[in-house]
Every structure is written in C-alpha cells, then in structure tokens.
C-alpha cells in the first residue's frame, strides 16, 4: 500500500510540474502588450527578449494565413534563407532537400509562428493564435547589407497596435 501512495504522490508532483512549466509564450506576449497599451506613457514597442525565458540569438516570425495553412516547404526556405532546388510538390511527396538544415511543420490557419535560434543552433518554435492582439516583429538594425530573414536578439522588437 505504501508503494501505491508513493507512486501516487510522485505522479501528482510530476503532473503538477508539467502543468506549471507549460508554455505561456502567447499569454506573456498578450499580457505585455495589454499592460503597455493601458499605460499611455510607455512606447508602443518593446524588446522581444523580455517575454522569453530561454536563451536565443536570433528569431523570425512566419505569419499565418486566414484561409489556408502555410506549407512547411516554404517555411523551410525562409528558415534557411535560401530557395530549395527541389520543387515544393516533390518535397511534399517525400523528396528531402539535404541542403535545408532547418525543418518545420505546416503552420495552421490563423496562427503565427516564432522561430528562435539558440546559441547551439537549435530551433525553438512558439505558435500563437494571431486573432488576439495586433503586433508586428520588427528589425531595428540599421545594417541594410544583411539579407537574412533572421533578426538578432538585440534588434528584435515587438510593435503593437
């Protein structure tokens, strides 16, 4: 009987930990915008890094569509900052383009997806329902020579409206 109680206690602790650590990225974004929008003395931009609780070097956002999903084949070209030499329909049918390092999944209708590149070059994704508050991710860099889709951490700002 003690083993059952011990297991039950462990299971409750484990599930509680999972629930507490659930991803709150969209809530954090919405709350930050709501707080700033209600305070007229704050600017209408803020650094994206203040709502992330993980290490990242750069990010980009893929904005979803209101009627059709964004296909992973096109998202992967954006992530890798290059056009695939393999036609997107062939890639949908299982042909792999090994030159595209970063992979993705289709983005559902009415969602936006943030991609964060970590210091060890892994990708963290955060999907948000884009029917909530209005915002844009902007690059505040003055360097026009960089043609990458990725925005550095120091230049990644949220503009809300």
C-alpha positions as CSV (number, residue, x, y, z in Angstrom):
1,X,0.0,0.0,0.0
2,X,2.9,2.4,0.8
3,X,4.2,1.9,-2.8
4,X,0.9,2.9,-4.2
5,X,0.8,6.1,-2.1
6,X,4.4,6.9,-3.0
7,X,3.7,6.3,-6.7
8,X,0.6,8.5,-6.5
9,X,2.5,11.3,-4.8
10,X,5.2,11.1,-7.4
11,X,2.6,11.2,-10.2
12,X,0.9,14.2,-8.7
13,X,4.2,16.0,-8.3
14,X,5.2,15.1,-11.8
15,X,2.0,16.3,-13.4
16,X,2.0,19.5,-11.3
17,X,5.5,20.3,-12.5
18,X,4.4,19.7,-16.1
19,X,1.4,22.0,-15.8
20,X,3.4,24.7,-14.1
21,X,6.1,24.6,-16.8
22,X,3.6,24.7,-19.7
23,X,4.5,27.2,-22.4
24,X,3.0,30.6,-21.7
25,X,4.6,32.5,-24.6
26,X,1.3,33.7,-26.0
27,X,0.0,34.7,-22.6
28,X,3.2,36.6,-21.9
29,X,3.0,38.4,-25.3
30,X,-0.6,39.3,-24.8
31,X,-0.1,40.5,-21.2
32,X,2.9,42.6,-22.1
33,X,1.0,44.3,-24.9
34,X,-2.1,44.8,-22.7
35,X,0.0,46.3,-19.8
36,X,1.9,48.7,-22.1
37,X,-1.2,49.6,-24.1
38,X,-3.1,50.6,-20.9
39,X,-0.2,52.8,-19.8
40,X,-0.1,55.8,-22.2
41,X,3.4,56.8,-21.1
42,X,5.1,53.7,-22.4
43,X,6.3,53.4,-26.0
44,X,4.5,51.1,-28.4
45,X,7.5,48.8,-28.8
46,X,9.4,46.5,-26.5
47,X,12.3,44.1,-26.8
48,X,11.1,40.6,-27.6
49,X,13.6,39.1,-25.2
50,X,11.7,40.4,-22.2
51,X,9.0,37.7,-22.7
52,X,11.3,34.8,-23.4
53,X,12.7,32.6,-20.6
54,X,15.2,30.8,-22.7
55,X,18.5,31.6,-24.5
56,X,18.3,32.6,-28.1
57,X,20.5,34.5,-30.6
58,X,18.1,35.4,-33.3
59,X,14.5,35.0,-34.4
60,X,12.0,35.3,-37.2
61,X,8.2,35.1,-37.5
62,X,6.1,33.4,-40.1
63,X,2.7,35.0,-40.3
64,X,-0.1,32.6,-40.9
65,X,-3.0,32.9,-43.4
66,X,-6.7,33.2,-42.6
67,X,-7.8,30.7,-45.2
68,X,-5.0,28.2,-46.0
69,X,-2.1,26.8,-44.0
70,X,1.4,27.9,-44.6
71,X,3.2,24.9,-46.1
72,X,6.3,23.7,-44.4
73,X,8.2,23.6,-47.7
74,X,8.0,27.4,-48.0
75,X,8.6,27.9,-44.3
76,X,11.8,25.8,-44.5
77,X,13.1,28.1,-47.3
78,X,12.5,31.1,-45.1
79,X,14.3,29.4,-42.1
80,X,17.3,28.5,-44.2
81,X,17.3,31.8,-46.1
82,X,17.5,30.0,-49.5
83,X,15.3,28.6,-52.1
84,X,15.3,24.9,-52.5
85,X,16.4,23.4,-55.7
86,X,13.8,20.7,-55.3
87,X,10.3,21.6,-56.3
88,X,7.9,22.1,-53.3
89,X,5.5,19.5,-54.6
90,X,8.3,16.9,-54.8
91,X,9.3,17.8,-51.2
92,X,5.6,17.3,-50.1
93,X,5.8,13.9,-51.6
94,X,8.8,12.9,-49.5
95,X,11.8,14.1,-51.5
96,X,14.3,15.5,-49.0
97,X,16.4,18.6,-49.7
98,X,19.5,17.9,-47.7
99,X,20.7,21.5,-48.3
100,X,18.0,22.8,-46.0
101,X,19.3,22.3,-42.5
102,X,16.3,23.6,-40.6
103,X,13.0,21.8,-40.9
104,X,9.5,22.8,-40.0
105,X,5.9,21.7,-40.0
106,X,2.9,23.3,-41.7
107,X,1.5,26.4,-39.9
108,X,-2.2,26.1,-39.3
109,X,-4.7,28.7,-40.4
110,X,-5.0,31.7,-38.1
111,X,-1.6,31.1,-36.4
112,X,1.7,32.8,-36.4
113,X,4.9,31.0,-35.5
114,X,8.0,32.5,-33.9
115,X,11.3,30.7,-34.6
116,X,14.1,31.2,-32.2
117,X,17.7,30.1,-33.0
118,X,19.5,29.1,-29.8
119,X,23.3,29.6,-29.3
120,X,23.8,25.9,-30.1
121,X,21.9,26.5,-33.4
122,X,18.8,24.6,-32.4
123,X,15.4,26.0,-33.2
124,X,12.7,26.7,-30.6
125,X,9.2,27.3,-32.1
126,X,6.3,29.2,-30.5
127,X,2.9,29.2,-32.1
128,X,0.4,31.8,-31.3
129,X,-3.2,32.4,-32.3
130,X,-3.0,35.6,-34.4
131,X,-6.6,36.6,-33.8
132,X,-5.6,38.1,-30.5
133,X,-3.8,41.4,-30.1
134,X,-2.3,43.2,-33.0
135,X,1.5,43.3,-33.3
136,X,4.5,43.0,-35.6
137,X,8.0,41.8,-35.1
138,X,10.5,44.4,-36.5
139,X,14.2,44.6,-37.0
140,X,15.6,47.8,-35.6
141,X,19.1,47.2,-37.2
142,X,20.4,50.0,-39.4
143,X,22.5,47.5,-41.3
144,X,21.0,47.1,-44.8
145,X,23.7,44.7,-46.0
146,X,22.3,41.7,-44.1
147,X,19.7,40.0,-46.3
148,X,18.9,37.2,-43.8
149,X,15.3,36.6,-42.5
150,X,16.7,36.2,-39.0
151,X,16.6,39.2,-36.6
152,X,19.3,39.4,-33.9
153,X,18.2,39.3,-30.3
154,X,19.3,42.9,-29.7
155,X,17.3,44.2,-32.7
156,X,14.1,42.1,-32.3
157,X,11.3,44.4,-31.2
158,X,7.6,44.0,-30.9
159,X,5.4,46.9,-32.2
160,X,1.9,46.6,-31.1
161,X,-1.3,48.5,-32.1
